[in-house]
Amino acid sequence: MTYVTNYNLVSTAKPVLFFFAVAEQIPVIYQSNNYIHPDNISIAANANPFNSSDGSVIGISDLGSDKYHLRSPIFITLRQAADDEYVVSFGEAEISRSGETAKEALDWLKSSLVELYELFKKQRSHLGLLPQKQLRTLEKYLVAKSDSKTSSY
Amino acid sequence: MSRSRILKRQAIDIAKKFKADINPDGPHEIASVYHEGTLVLTFGISHGKKGGHGHLVGRYGELKMSETKIMALASCSMSIDEYFQELKRMGEL
């Protein structure tokens, strides 16, 4: 599930507008008062009246992974760098990905969060400053689906 | 808007220069860069058709530097040592 918030990242950390959308099955994006169909996620980068070079903020609550789910939503920025280049960044973990469409960039980022989490866990004793910080952030959000099954009633 | 000058070719050149470990990530790849036996950074290599790599660029990009410096790194006018020194200076290493 994906939802977009209008959030002015350039000024202070206070949201200028905060629109929160929840859907049952499919990703849904709400932008201002306008509904944007999830198939056309790229519109979100252009439609934001507060859009800046830092882009729009997107909340993600599902990685689309068989192995991991998110403990809580993560917030990423989406910006359009060119007609055919979108960049998404999970700033808290300093992980970014590009794509020819917003969806492609977003899908790659989701996949990379899982891949990097597993890579960093394997290399835990050989991590430099940045990967250590990235692993700490990923550990905060990613939970193995098997773990959550064993801990639930 | 102008597309990033960093493309798949440059990303691969940088990975080769660092002798990075390459792991598959769906249709793309993740390059792992080691310095003195420590994993110091990773970056994504896109195998998209056009392959802009804007995610590598900038202070918060995966290579932590400007497009100009990353182009210099890819084209060998910046050495690996110079790159690591710059990372150290930035407090990233």
gemmi code that builds the backbone of each chain (N, CA, C; Angstrom):
import gemmi

chains = {
    "A": [
        ("MET", (0.847, -1.185, 0.000), (0.000, 0.000, 0.000), (0.891, 1.245, 0.000)),
        ("THR", (0.534, 2.178, -0.813), (1.343, 3.379, -0.927), (0.454, 4.607, -0.818)),
        ("TYR", (0.884, 5.582, -0.107), (0.136, 6.826, -0.066), (1.114, 7.993, -0.065)),
        ("VAL", (0.626, 9.088, -0.597), (1.501, 10.246, -0.756), (1.060, 11.348, 0.190)),
        ("THR", (2.013, 12.030, 0.745), (1.688, 13.202, 1.542), (2.324, 14.412, 0.893)),
        ("ASN", (1.649, 15.539, 1.038), (2.297, 16.789, 0.652), (3.097, 17.238, 1.846)),
        ("TYR", (4.350, 17.448, 1.676), (5.211, 17.681, 2.820), (6.344, 18.564, 2.339)),
        ("ASN", (6.452, 19.718, 2.914), (7.475, 20.638, 2.447), (8.794, 20.344, 3.136)),
        ("LEU", (9.679, 19.692, 2.414), (10.954, 19.290, 2.999), (11.977, 20.410, 2.993)),
        ("VAL", (11.708, 21.427, 2.207), (12.722, 22.461, 2.038), (12.781, 23.371, 3.258)),
        ("SER", (11.631, 23.705, 3.794), (11.633, 24.617, 4.931), (11.852, 23.847, 6.235)),
        ("THR", (10.922, 23.935, 7.150), (11.088, 23.217, 8.411), (10.581, 21.805, 8.231)),
        ("ALA", (10.587, 21.058, 9.304), (10.113, 19.673, 9.204), (8.599, 19.584, 9.352)),
        ("LYS", (7.899, 20.718, 9.434), (6.448, 20.651, 9.617), (5.736, 20.394, 8.298)),
        ("PRO", (4.767, 19.505, 8.310), (4.008, 19.280, 7.077), (3.170, 20.504, 6.737)),
        ("VAL", (3.181, 20.865, 5.474), (2.333, 21.958, 5.018), (0.916, 21.433, 4.866)),
        ("LEU", (0.792, 20.325, 4.232), (-0.506, 19.650, 4.119), (-0.255, 18.181, 4.380)),
        ("PHE", (-1.198, 17.536, 4.962), (-0.991, 16.117, 5.225), (-2.252, 15.367, 4.826)),
        ("PHE", (-2.153, 14.632, 3.767), (-3.302, 13.859, 3.287), (-2.953, 12.392, 3.370)),
        ("PHE", (-3.790, 11.658, 3.970), (-3.473, 10.286, 4.301), (-4.504, 9.382, 3.641)),
        ("ALA", (-4.071, 8.501, 2.820), (-5.017, 7.640, 2.120), (-4.775, 6.183, 2.462)),
        ("VAL", (-5.822, 5.468, 2.669), (-5.694, 4.049, 2.972), (-6.619, 3.271, 2.043)),
        ("ALA", (-6.093, 2.254, 1.419), (-6.917, 1.431, 0.527), (-6.856, -0.013, 0.995)),
        ("GLU", (-7.754, -0.814, 0.505), (-7.815, -2.186, 0.992), (-6.783, -3.077, 0.333)),
        ("GLN", (-6.680, -3.049, -0.961), (-5.799, -3.987, -1.637), (-4.737, -3.313, -2.499)),
        ("ILE", (-5.133, -2.350, -3.269), (-4.206, -1.798, -4.244), (-3.559, -0.520, -3.714)),
        ("PRO", (-2.369, -0.208, -4.232), (-1.753, 1.031, -3.795), (-2.614, 2.223, -4.219)),
        ("VAL", (-2.760, 3.179, -3.355), (-3.558, 4.356, -3.657), (-2.748, 5.601, -3.341)),
        ("ILE", (-2.839, 6.569, -4.170), (-2.155, 7.824, -3.930), (-3.182, 8.928, -3.836)),
        ("TYR", (-3.108, 9.733, -2.812), (-3.930, 10.924, -2.742), (-2.997, 12.120, -2.804)),
        ("GLN", (-3.303, 13.035, -3.633), (-2.485, 14.228, -3.782), (-3.405, 15.426, -3.666)),
        ("SER", (-3.196, 16.265, -2.694), (-4.083, 17.386, -2.463), (-5.500, 16.831, -2.385)),
        ("ASN", (-6.462, 17.421, -3.102), (-7.814, 16.888, -3.079), (-8.067, 15.953, -4.246)),
        ("ASN", (-7.048, 15.714, -5.036), (-7.250, 14.935, -6.254), (-6.793, 13.491, -6.075)),
        ("TYR", (-7.632, 12.596, -6.506), (-7.262, 11.188, -6.490), (-6.395, 10.903, -7.716)),
        ("ILE", (-5.305, 10.216, -7.512), (-4.439, 9.857, -8.634), (-4.374, 8.345, -8.715)),
        ("HIS", (-4.681, 7.818, -9.869), (-4.702, 6.365, -10.010), (-3.304, 5.793, -9.797)),
        ("PRO", (-3.206, 4.710, -9.067), (-1.892, 4.149, -8.752), (-1.090, 3.706, -9.969)),
        ("ASP", (-1.779, 3.403, -11.080), (-1.050, 3.001, -12.282), (-0.216, 4.148, -12.823)),
        ("ASN", (-0.553, 5.345, -12.404), (0.170, 6.493, -12.931), (0.853, 7.250, -11.809)),
        ("ILE", (1.661, 6.539, -11.083), (2.307, 7.091, -9.908), (3.197, 8.275, -10.271)),
        ("SER", (3.676, 8.291, -11.520), (4.600, 9.355, -11.911), (3.961, 10.735, -11.815)),
        ("ILE", (2.636, 10.785, -11.922), (1.946, 12.068, -11.820), (2.250, 12.728, -10.478)),
        ("ALA", (2.413, 11.891, -9.473), (2.591, 12.432, -8.130), (3.776, 13.388, -8.054)),
        ("ALA", (4.828, 13.099, -8.792), (6.012, 13.945, -8.717), (5.742, 15.326, -9.307)),
        ("ASN", (4.820, 15.407, -10.239), (4.566, 16.683, -10.895), (3.391, 17.432, -10.280)),
        ("ALA", (2.487, 16.676, -9.691), (1.232, 17.285, -9.281), (1.327, 18.045, -7.969)),
        ("ASN", (2.373, 17.829, -7.216), (2.483, 18.431, -5.903), (2.718, 19.942, -5.997)),
        ("PRO", (1.807, 20.746, -5.503), (2.008, 22.190, -5.579), (3.199, 22.647, -4.754)),
        ("PHE", (3.629, 21.811, -3.816), (4.772, 22.169, -2.987), (6.027, 21.461, -3.466)),
        ("ASN", (5.920, 20.894, -4.657), (7.031, 20.106, -5.176), (8.277, 20.972, -5.284)),
        ("SER", (9.389, 20.391, -4.971), (10.662, 21.096, -5.078), (11.666, 20.093, -5.594)),
        ("SER", (12.921, 20.477, -5.617), (13.935, 19.534, -6.076), (14.014, 18.338, -5.133)),
        ("ASP", (13.517, 18.496, -3.911), (13.526, 17.376, -2.975), (12.380, 16.406, -3.240)),
        ("GLY", (11.398, 16.817, -4.026), (10.350, 15.910, -4.459), (9.196, 15.765, -3.488)),
        ("SER", (8.342, 14.777, -3.780), (7.179, 14.481, -2.958), (7.521, 13.378, -1.976)),
        ("VAL", (6.783, 13.353, -0.891), (7.011, 12.300, 0.099), (5.969, 11.205, -0.085)),
        ("ILE", (6.428, 9.977, -0.081), (5.538, 8.828, -0.255), (5.704, 7.914, 0.957)),
        ("GLY", (4.592, 7.508, 1.524), (4.647, 6.542, 2.608), (4.458, 5.140, 2.063)),
        ("ILE", (5.270, 4.223, 2.541), (5.180, 2.835, 2.080), (4.946, 1.937, 3.284)),
        ("SER", (3.956, 1.069, 3.178), (3.710, 0.169, 4.296), (3.898, -1.294, 3.898)),
        ("ASP", (4.312, -1.527, 2.662), (4.502, -2.905, 2.197), (5.668, -2.953, 1.225)),
        ("LEU", (6.586, -3.904, 1.438), (7.747, -4.018, 0.546), (7.480, -4.976, -0.612)),
        ("GLY", (6.352, -5.640, -0.598), (6.070, -6.623, -1.646), (7.012, -7.808, -1.557)),
        ("SER", (7.497, -8.099, -0.350), (8.457, -9.190, -0.160), (7.774, -10.394, 0.478)),
        ("ASP", (8.218, -11.595, 0.075), (7.693, -12.813, 0.699), (8.279, -12.990, 2.094)),
        ("LYS", (9.458, -12.390, 2.292), (10.200, -12.685, 3.520), (10.054, -11.641, 4.628)),
        ("TYR", (9.824, -10.397, 4.238), (9.813, -9.326, 5.247), (8.584, -8.439, 5.108)),
        ("HIS", (8.147, -7.934, 6.234), (7.168, -6.849, 6.199), (7.708, -5.698, 7.016)),
        ("LEU", (7.013, -4.579, 6.962), (7.470, -3.388, 7.665), (6.761, -3.261, 9.009)),
        ("ARG", (7.535, -2.956, 10.029), (6.976, -2.767, 11.366), (6.088, -1.512, 11.394)),
        ("SER", (6.540, -0.491, 10.672), (5.758, 0.745, 10.542), (6.072, 1.326, 9.171)),
        ("PRO", (5.225, 2.221, 8.663), (5.489, 2.765, 7.320), (6.820, 3.508, 7.266)),
        ("ILE", (7.439, 3.463, 6.108), (8.636, 4.269, 5.895), (8.277, 5.387, 4.925)),
        ("PHE", (8.966, 6.498, 5.043), (8.687, 7.644, 4.178), (9.873, 7.908, 3.270)),
        ("ILE", (9.562, 7.958, 1.994), (10.615, 8.166, 1.009), (10.277, 9.391, 0.163)),
        ("THR", (11.286, 9.943, -0.490), (11.016, 11.060, -1.395), (11.117, 10.574, -2.832)),
        ("LEU", (10.260, 11.140, -3.652), (10.265, 10.838, -5.083), (10.458, 12.148, -5.829)),
        ("ARG", (11.461, 12.191, -6.701), (11.607, 13.394, -7.528), (11.868, 12.977, -8.966)),
        ("GLN", (11.394, 13.817, -9.844), (11.611, 13.559, -11.261), (12.853, 14.332, -11.679)),
        ("ALA", (13.907, 13.610, -12.071), (15.171, 14.251, -12.440), (15.174, 14.637, -13.915)),
        ("ALA", (14.430, 13.912, -14.720), (14.334, 14.179, -16.165), (13.038, 13.549, -16.650)),
        ("ASP", (12.706, 13.756, -17.937), (11.471, 13.180, -18.461), (11.412, 11.677, -18.210)),
        ("ASP", (12.551, 11.036, -18.324), (12.573, 9.577, -18.189), (13.515, 9.132, -17.073)),
        ("GLU", (13.610, 9.946, -16.046), (14.408, 9.516, -14.897), (13.771, 9.995, -13.592)),
        ("TYR", (13.435, 9.033, -12.749), (12.882, 9.309, -11.428), (13.850, 8.778, -10.383)),
        ("VAL", (13.986, 9.526, -9.301), (14.871, 9.100, -8.218), (14.049, 9.011, -6.935)),
        ("VAL", (14.112, 7.867, -6.273), (13.450, 7.720, -4.974), (14.530, 7.523, -3.916)),
        ("SER", (14.314, 8.141, -2.757), (15.320, 8.059, -1.690), (14.655, 7.757, -0.360)),
        ("PHE", (15.208, 6.786, 0.333), (14.825, 6.537, 1.726), (15.913, 7.221, 2.555)),
        ("GLY", (15.674, 8.491, 2.849), (16.706, 9.343, 3.442), (17.242, 8.833, 4.761)),
        ("GLU", (16.367, 8.268, 5.567), (16.786, 7.808, 6.891), (17.879, 6.736, 6.785)),
        ("ALA", (17.818, 5.938, 5.722), (18.825, 4.886, 5.531), (19.846, 5.272, 4.470)),
        ("GLU", (19.695, 6.457, 3.897), (20.593, 6.923, 2.839), (20.700, 5.908, 1.692)),
        ("ILE", (19.537, 5.422, 1.271), (19.473, 4.484, 0.145), (18.585, 5.098, -0.931)),
        ("SER", (19.096, 5.152, -2.164), (18.343, 5.744, -3.275), (18.368, 4.812, -4.476)),
        ("ARG", (17.354, 4.968, -5.307), (17.309, 4.199, -6.553), (16.682, 5.057, -7.650)),
        ("SER", (17.032, 4.755, -8.902), (16.487, 5.478, -10.055), (15.674, 4.528, -10.927)),
        ("GLY", (14.863, 5.121, -11.788), (14.136, 4.313, -12.755), (13.596, 5.194, -13.858)),
        ("GLU", (13.236, 4.561, -14.967), (12.664, 5.333, -16.078), (11.249, 5.784, -15.765)),
        ("THR", (10.596, 5.076, -14.840), (9.291, 5.497, -14.331), (9.399, 5.526, -12.807)),
        ("ALA", (8.450, 6.225, -12.197), (8.442, 6.283, -10.735), (8.236, 4.884, -10.154)),
        ("LYS", (7.370, 4.112, -10.809), (7.074, 2.768, -10.307), (8.325, 1.889, -10.344)),
        ("GLU", (9.073, 2.012, -11.456), (10.289, 1.211, -11.594), (11.289, 1.565, -10.487)),
        ("ALA", (11.444, 2.863, -10.240), (12.375, 3.296, -9.192), (11.920, 2.801, -7.824)),
        ("LEU", (10.620, 2.891, -7.584), (10.058, 2.485, -6.292), (10.192, 0.974, -6.093)),
        ("ASP", (9.895, 0.216, -7.132), (10.010, -1.241, -7.028), (11.451, -1.652, -6.737)),
        ("TRP", (12.382, -0.961, -7.398), (13.795, -1.303, -7.185), (14.216, -0.949, -5.753)),
        ("LEU", (13.755, 0.187, -5.267), (14.100, 0.577, -3.900), (13.589, -0.464, -2.902)),
        ("LYS", (12.336, -0.891, -3.091), (11.762, -1.877, -2.166), (12.596, -3.162, -2.168)),
        ("SER", (12.939, -3.606, -3.371), (13.743, -4.825, -3.498), (15.114, -4.638, -2.839)),
        ("SER", (15.696, -3.451, -3.036), (17.033, -3.196, -2.491), (17.035, -3.143, -0.964)),
        ("LEU", (15.957, -2.663, -0.384), (15.909, -2.613, 1.080), (16.046, -4.027, 1.655)),
        ("VAL", (15.401, -4.974, 0.997), (15.486, -6.368, 1.440), (16.894, -6.927, 1.181)),
        ("GLU", (17.395, -6.707, -0.031), (18.715, -7.237, -0.396), (19.799, -6.673, 0.518)),
        ("LEU", (19.747, -5.366, 0.756), (20.780, -4.733, 1.580), (20.676, -5.176, 3.038)),
        ("TYR", (19.459, -5.333, 3.504), (19.257, -5.810, 4.881), (19.944, -7.173, 5.070)),
        ("GLU", (19.727, -8.068, 4.108), (20.319, -9.395, 4.214), (21.844, -9.338, 4.040)),
        ("LEU", (22.292, -8.522, 3.117), (23.738, -8.368, 2.891), (24.429, -7.826, 4.143)),
        ("PHE", (23.874, -6.768, 4.730), (24.494, -6.146, 5.908), (24.473, -7.090, 7.109)),
        ("LYS", (23.410, -7.864, 7.243), (23.356, -8.797, 8.375), (24.467, -9.843, 8.256)),
        ("LYS", (24.688, -10.305, 7.019), (25.746, -11.305, 6.787), (27.129, -10.725, 7.086)),
        ("GLN", (27.305, -9.438, 6.793), (28.613, -8.792, 6.913), (28.740, -7.992, 8.209)),
        ("ARG", (27.879, -8.239, 9.145), (27.749, -7.379, 10.327), (29.080, -6.996, 10.971)),
        ("SER", (30.008, -7.952, 11.050), (31.271, -7.652, 11.746), (32.277, -6.925, 10.853)),
        ("HIS", (31.904, -6.665, 9.613), (32.844, -5.999, 8.695), (32.223, -4.742, 8.084)),
        ("LEU", (31.333, -4.101, 8.824), (30.647, -2.940, 8.251), (31.320, -1.632, 8.650)),
        ("GLY", (31.443, -0.738, 7.686), (31.927, 0.609, 7.949), (30.809, 1.464, 8.534)),
        ("LEU", (31.113, 2.745, 8.731), (30.176, 3.654, 9.399), (28.815, 3.731, 8.712)),
        ("LEU", (28.845, 3.952, 7.402), (27.581, 4.134, 6.684), (26.736, 2.858, 6.671)),
        ("PRO", (27.315, 1.705, 6.290), (26.496, 0.484, 6.321), (25.985, 0.129, 7.725)),
        ("GLN", (26.786, 0.453, 8.767), (26.297, 0.212, 10.138), (25.032, 1.022, 10.399)),
        ("LYS", (25.092, 2.279, 9.994), (23.936, 3.160, 10.187), (22.751, 2.655, 9.359)),
        ("GLN", (23.037, 2.214, 8.126), (21.966, 1.718, 7.263), (21.320, 0.471, 7.858)),
        ("LEU", (22.160, -0.428, 8.401), (21.617, -1.650, 8.996), (20.749, -1.317, 10.211)),
        ("ARG", (21.225, -0.392, 11.044), (20.420, -0.005, 12.219), (19.038, 0.490, 11.791)),
        ("THR", (19.018, 1.286, 10.730), (17.733, 1.815, 10.248), (16.861, 0.696, 9.696)),
        ("LEU", (17.454, -0.179, 8.895), (16.667, -1.268, 8.306), (16.135, -2.205, 9.398)),
        ("GLU", (16.957, -2.436, 10.423), (16.504, -3.309, 11.519), (15.315, -2.702, 12.274)),
        ("LYS", (15.272, -1.397, 12.246), (14.171, -0.707, 12.919), (12.838, -0.987, 12.219)),
        ("TYR", (12.888, -1.185, 10.917), (11.645, -1.293, 10.139), (11.321, -2.705, 9.635)),
        ("LEU", (12.342, -3.449, 9.223), (12.062, -4.745, 8.589), (11.895, -5.847, 9.634)),
        ("VAL", (10.883, -6.650, 9.442), (10.638, -7.781, 10.326), (10.426, -9.012, 9.448)),
        ("ALA", (11.123, -10.098, 9.797), (10.941, -11.331, 9.030), (9.514, -11.834, 9.233)),
        ("LYS", (8.876, -12.254, 8.151), (7.492, -12.719, 8.272), (7.403, -13.932, 9.192)),
        ("SER", (8.432, -14.789, 9.164), (8.416, -15.962, 10.036), (8.454, -15.532, 11.500)),
        ("ASP", (9.224, -14.454, 11.812), (9.306, -13.955, 13.192), (7.949, -13.484, 13.679)),
        ("SER", (7.258, -12.751, 12.801), (5.974, -12.206, 13.238), (4.948, -13.315, 13.423)),
        ("LYS", (5.095, -14.406, 12.622), (4.155, -15.522, 12.778), (4.346, -16.197, 14.134)),
        ("THR", (5.621, -16.391, 14.529), (5.861, -17.106, 15.778), (5.470, -16.265, 16.991)),
        ("SER", (5.464, -14.940, 16.815), (5.170, -14.111, 17.977), (3.672, -13.749, 18.068)),
        ("SER", (2.895, -14.190, 17.088), (1.474, -13.839, 17.141), (0.641, -15.018, 17.656)),
        ("TYR", (-0.539, -14.739, 18.158), (-1.410, -15.794, 18.683), (-2.426, -16.234, 17.656)),
    ],
    "B": [
        ("MET", (14.728, 20.157, -17.027), (15.270, 18.961, -16.387), (16.265, 18.279, -17.320)),
        ("SER", (17.367, 17.865, -16.784), (18.312, 17.129, -17.617), (18.689, 15.834, -16.913)),
        ("ARG", (18.790, 14.819, -17.717), (19.076, 13.504, -17.165), (20.497, 13.449, -16.600)),
        ("SER", (20.663, 12.616, -15.588), (21.986, 12.422, -14.993), (22.989, 11.993, -16.063)),
        ("ARG", (24.194, 12.525, -15.943), (25.246, 12.091, -16.868), (25.815, 10.737, -16.448)),
        ("ILE", (25.472, 10.324, -15.237), (25.957, 9.025, -14.764), (25.013, 7.951, -15.292)),
        ("LEU", (25.535, 7.125, -16.149), (24.738, 6.060, -16.749), (25.294, 4.709, -16.304)),
        ("LYS", (24.663, 3.672, -16.840), (25.082, 2.314, -16.476), (26.582, 2.110, -16.723)),
        ("ARG", (27.078, 2.626, -17.855), (28.489, 2.458, -18.221), (29.415, 3.001, -17.122)),
        ("GLN", (29.099, 4.229, -16.653), (29.920, 4.847, -15.604), (29.813, 4.058, -14.288)),
        ("ALA", (28.591, 3.615, -13.981), (28.391, 2.857, -12.737), (29.213, 1.565, -12.769)),
        ("ILE", (29.219, 0.898, -13.920), (29.992, -0.343, -14.041), (31.495, -0.038, -13.960)),
        ("ASP", (31.918, 1.033, -14.605), (33.344, 1.407, -14.545), (33.791, 1.666, -13.109)),
        ("ILE", (32.936, 2.336, -12.357), (33.283, 2.632, -10.955), (33.343, 1.332, -10.147)),
        ("ALA", (32.380, 0.450, -10.380), (32.375, -0.834, -9.666), (33.648, -1.622, -9.973)),
        ("LYS", (34.067, -1.604, -11.242), (35.293, -2.322, -11.629), (36.508, -1.688, -10.976)),
        ("LYS", (36.523, -0.375, -10.961), (37.648, 0.359, -10.379), (37.814, -0.010, -8.901)),
        ("PHE", (36.704, -0.139, -8.198), (36.744, -0.495, -6.774), (36.907, -2.000, -6.561)),
        ("LYS", (36.890, -2.757, -7.649), (36.849, -4.227, -7.536), (35.695, -4.634, -6.595)),
        ("ALA", (34.567, -4.008, -6.815), (33.396, -4.219, -5.950), (32.817, -5.616, -6.129)),
        ("ASP", (32.265, -6.134, -5.052), (31.486, -7.377, -5.140), (30.139, -7.012, -5.748)),
        ("ILE", (29.657, -7.851, -6.640), (28.376, -7.571, -7.289), (27.355, -8.627, -6.883)),
        ("ASN", (26.232, -8.160, -6.375), (25.133, -9.070, -6.032), (23.910, -8.720, -6.858)),
        ("PRO", (23.173, -9.734, -7.323), (21.950, -9.445, -8.071), (20.893, -8.819, -7.167)),
        ("ASP", (20.104, -7.939, -7.737), (18.991, -7.307, -7.014), (17.840, -7.189, -8.008)),
        ("GLY", (17.059, -8.258, -8.121), (16.036, -8.316, -9.166), (16.726, -8.224, -10.517)),
        ("PRO", (16.218, -7.362, -11.413), (16.862, -7.232, -12.729), (18.111, -6.343, -12.665)),
        ("HIS", (18.404, -5.807, -11.495), (19.516, -4.876, -11.330), (20.618, -5.517, -10.473)),
        ("GLU", (21.558, -4.684, -10.025), (22.660, -5.224, -9.214), (23.004, -4.258, -8.091)),
        ("ILE", (23.625, -4.814, -7.048), (24.169, -3.988, -5.969), (25.678, -4.212, -5.938)),
        ("ALA", (26.437, -3.113, -5.974), (27.897, -3.192, -5.877), (28.299, -2.883, -4.438)),
        ("SER", (29.143, -3.736, -3.857), (29.625, -3.531, -2.488), (31.089, -3.140, -2.547)),
        ("VAL", (31.403, -2.003, -1.946), (32.771, -1.467, -1.997), (33.446, -1.678, -0.652)),
        ("TYR", (34.620, -2.301, -0.684), (35.382, -2.579, 0.532), (36.628, -1.702, 0.580)),
        ("HIS", (36.994, -1.296, 1.796), (38.219, -0.529, 2.016), (38.887, -1.121, 3.243)),
        ("GLU", (40.091, -1.630, 3.050), (40.852, -2.277, 4.128), (40.006, -3.338, 4.841)),
        ("GLY", (39.311, -4.146, 4.064), (38.546, -5.272, 4.598), (37.182, -4.920, 5.168)),
        ("THR", (36.822, -3.652, 5.110), (35.530, -3.224, 5.657), (34.596, -2.807, 4.528)),
        ("LEU", (33.343, -3.219, 4.643), (32.340, -2.784, 3.658), (31.988, -1.324, 3.952)),
        ("VAL", (32.391, -0.427, 3.069), (32.216, 1.001, 3.364), (31.020, 1.628, 2.656)),
        ("LEU", (30.639, 1.097, 1.521), (29.416, 1.596, 0.884), (28.924, 0.621, -0.163)),
        ("THR", (27.660, 0.783, -0.501), (27.058, -0.016, -1.577), (26.390, 0.955, -2.538)),
        ("PHE", (26.267, 0.542, -3.779), (25.471, 1.353, -4.712), (24.792, 0.465, -5.742)),
        ("GLY", (23.666, 0.958, -6.215), (22.871, 0.190, -7.165), (23.290, 0.455, -8.598)),
        ("ILE", (23.353, -0.611, -9.384), (23.628, -0.486, -10.823), (22.363, -0.913, -11.566)),
        ("SER", (21.781, 0.029, -12.285), (20.532, -0.252, -12.988), (20.825, -0.881, -14.346)),
        ("HIS", (19.997, -1.848, -14.694), (20.105, -2.422, -16.033), (18.914, -2.014, -16.896)),
        ("GLY", (18.323, -0.874, -16.536), (17.257, -0.317, -17.368), (17.815, 0.098, -18.722)),
        ("LYS", (16.907, 0.283, -19.697), (17.357, 0.576, -21.069), (18.141, 1.877, -21.146)),
        ("LYS", (17.611, 2.923, -20.486), (18.272, 4.222, -20.571), (19.264, 4.399, -19.426)),
        ("GLY", (18.894, 3.880, -18.301), (19.858, 3.708, -17.207), (20.444, 4.950, -16.584)),
        ("GLY", (19.646, 6.028, -16.397), (20.137, 7.157, -15.620), (20.401, 6.713, -14.184)),
        ("HIS", (21.515, 7.182, -13.626), (21.894, 6.771, -12.274), (21.928, 7.974, -11.333)),
        ("GLY", (20.851, 8.763, -11.358), (20.767, 9.942, -10.500), (20.840, 9.597, -9.017)),
        ("HIS", (20.535, 8.337, -8.683), (20.555, 7.940, -7.270), (21.965, 7.872, -6.689)),
        ("LEU", (22.967, 7.951, -7.541), (24.355, 7.895, -7.041), (24.865, 9.283, -6.665)),
        ("VAL", (24.171, 10.308, -7.138), (24.719, 11.668, -7.138), (24.254, 12.505, -5.954)),
        ("GLY", (25.173, 13.323, -5.450), (24.816, 14.292, -4.414), (25.203, 13.814, -3.035)),
        ("ARG", (25.120, 14.713, -2.082), (25.536, 14.414, -0.701), (24.760, 13.219, -0.148)),
        ("TYR", (23.485, 13.100, -0.557), (22.671, 11.991, -0.062), (22.536, 10.864, -1.085)),
        ("GLY", (23.242, 10.987, -2.191), (23.283, 9.909, -3.174), (24.221, 8.820, -2.663)),
        ("GLU", (24.203, 7.683, -3.322), (24.928, 6.545, -2.762), (26.446, 6.681, -2.841)),
        ("LEU", (26.941, 7.491, -3.780), (28.396, 7.701, -3.823), (28.810, 8.988, -3.113)),
        ("LYS", (27.827, 9.714, -2.593), (28.053, 10.837, -1.670), (28.737, 12.057, -2.287)),
        ("MET", (28.790, 12.116, -3.593), (29.505, 13.238, -4.209), (28.759, 13.834, -5.389)),
        ("SER", (29.257, 14.972, -5.857), (28.629, 15.657, -6.978), (28.787, 14.840, -8.259)),
        ("GLU", (27.945, 15.169, -9.212), (28.017, 14.483, -10.505), (29.398, 14.659, -11.141)),
        ("THR", (29.962, 15.851, -10.996), (31.278, 16.128, -11.588), (32.341, 15.202, -10.988)),
        ("LYS", (32.309, 15.061, -9.669), (33.308, 14.200, -9.017), (33.090, 12.731, -9.367)),
        ("ILE", (31.832, 12.344, -9.482), (31.566, 10.938, -9.833), (32.009, 10.663, -11.268)),
        ("MET", (31.789, 11.625, -12.145), (32.290, 11.471, -13.525), (33.815, 11.366, -13.514)),
        ("ALA", (34.458, 12.152, -12.648), (35.920, 12.098, -12.545), (36.367, 10.733, -12.040)),
        ("LEU", (35.610, 10.197, -11.104), (35.933, 8.872, -10.569), (35.783, 7.807, -11.659)),
        ("ALA", (34.718, 7.932, -12.429), (34.473, 6.954, -13.495), (35.512, 7.069, -14.603)),
        ("SER", (35.956, 8.292, -14.854), (36.868, 8.487, -15.991), (38.334, 8.434, -15.565)),
        ("CYS", (38.583, 8.078, -14.316), (39.939, 7.882, -13.794), (40.696, 9.186, -13.503)),
        ("SER", (40.052, 10.347, -13.625), (40.786, 11.544, -13.212), (40.714, 11.727, -11.690)),
        ("MET", (39.894, 10.935, -11.021), (39.957, 10.854, -9.551), (40.324, 9.425, -9.190)),
        ("SER", (41.363, 9.276, -8.360), (41.801, 7.925, -7.992), (40.947, 7.394, -6.841)),
        ("ILE", (41.066, 6.103, -6.601), (40.342, 5.488, -5.479), (40.802, 6.116, -4.164)),
        ("ASP", (42.133, 6.333, -4.030), (42.646, 6.953, -2.799), (42.058, 8.343, -2.590)),
        ("GLU", (42.006, 9.111, -3.656), (41.439, 10.466, -3.543), (39.971, 10.407, -3.133)),
        ("TYR", (39.268, 9.428, -3.688), (37.849, 9.274, -3.350), (37.686, 8.938, -1.858)),
        ("PHE", (38.480, 7.972, -1.383), (38.375, 7.583, 0.024), (38.793, 8.738, 0.945)),
        ("GLN", (39.806, 9.507, 0.526), (40.215, 10.671, 1.332), (39.064, 11.669, 1.445)),
        ("GLU", (38.376, 11.841, 0.328), (37.231, 12.770, 0.313), (36.118, 12.253, 1.237)),
        ("LEU", (35.869, 10.941, 1.180), (34.859, 10.350, 2.068), (35.238, 10.542, 3.537)),
        ("LYS", (36.538, 10.362, 3.830), (37.029, 10.544, 5.206), (36.792, 11.983, 5.655)),
        ("ARG", (37.124, 12.898, 4.771), (36.969, 14.318, 5.079), (35.496, 14.644, 5.376)),
        ("MET", (34.601, 13.935, 4.695), (33.162, 14.164, 4.890), (32.619, 13.417, 6.109)),
        ("GLY", (33.478, 12.611, 6.738), (33.042, 11.854, 7.917), (32.255, 10.611, 7.583)),
        ("GLU", (32.386, 10.147, 6.355), (31.636, 8.962, 5.921), (32.476, 7.689, 6.026)),
        ("LEU", (33.736, 7.833, 6.352), (34.626, 6.658, 6.363), (35.368, 6.596, 7.690)),
    ],
}
model = gemmi.Model(1)
for chain_id, residues in chains.items():
    chain = gemmi.Chain(chain_id)
    for i, (resn, *xyz) in enumerate(residues, 1):
        res = gemmi.Residue()
        res.name, res.seqid = resn, gemmi.SeqId(i, " ")
        for name, pos in zip(("N", "CA", "C"), xyz):
            atom = gemmi.Atom()
            atom.name, atom.element = name, gemmi.Element(name[0])
            atom.pos, atom.b_iso = gemmi.Position(*pos), 0.0
            res.add_atom(atom)
        chain.add_residue(res)
    model.add_chain(chain)
structure = gemmi.Structure()
structure.add_model(model)
structure.setup_entities()
